Amino acid sequence: MGMTKPKLMGLNHVALEVDDVDAALEFNGKVIDFQLRGSHRDEGPIPRVEPRRTQEHDTNRHCGLVVNDRSIVIDLANAADATVPVGRPFNFLDP
């Protein structure tokens, strides 16, 4: 008997390595509307680790997000000083 698959309702977490968490959140907030359920500042059962880069910058790491209206995403990314690679519509790199 087939089971009904669960429907994706959102993201629990995204793990990205950044130099400055606050700057990354500020940049992304200029491009997309999102609400954090938690923060790197929250106290909880998982110990917080001070950010430190452990490897060279990796230009291949990325995440793909689905938004309800992508018509102005690149305009917003440009306004937030993102780099938009030539020939890659709807792709951008944060500063």
LOMI-998158 format. One record per residue (C-alpha): residue in three letters; x, y, z. Coordinates in steps of 0.2 Angstrom, whole numbers, plus 5000, padded with zeros to 4 digits. Layout:
ALAXYZ...
REM end
This chain:
MET500050005000GLY500750174995MET501050305008THR500750495006LYS502350585006PRO502550735018LYS502550905011LEU504051015013MET503451165024GLY505051265026LEU506851245030ASN507451195048HIS509251255045VAL510451305032ALA512351285036LEU513451405028GLU515151465033VAL515251655033ASP516551785040ASP515151885049VAL513551815053ASP512651975057ALA513252045040ALA512651895031LEU510951905039GLU510852085035PHE511252055017ASN510051915015GLY508652025023LYS508852155010VAL508552024996ILE507251905004ASP505951915017PHE506251785031GLN506051755049LEU507351665060ARG506651535072GLY508351545081SER509951625081HIS511851595084ARG511551705100ASP510151595107GLU510551495123GLY510151315122PRO510751135123ILE511951155109PRO513551245114ARG513951405104VAL515651405095GLU516551565091PRO516651585072ARG518351545064ARG518751505047THR519551335045GLN519851325027GLU520051435011HIS518551525004ASP517451404994THR516651474979ASN515651324975ARG514551314991HIS512851384988CYS511051364993GLY509551364981LEU507951454988VAL506251454981VAL505251614983ASN503551664978ASP504051804967ARG505751804958SER505451954947ILE506452074958VAL507651964966ILE509152014955ASP508652194957LEU508652174976ALA510252084976ASN511152214965ALA510452354977ALA511252254992ASP512952254983ALA512852074977THR513952004962VAL512851934949PRO513851814938VAL513751844919GLY512551714911ARG511851644927PRO510151724929PHE509451724947ASN511151684954PHE512151804965LEU513551804977ASP513451904993PRO514852034997
REM end
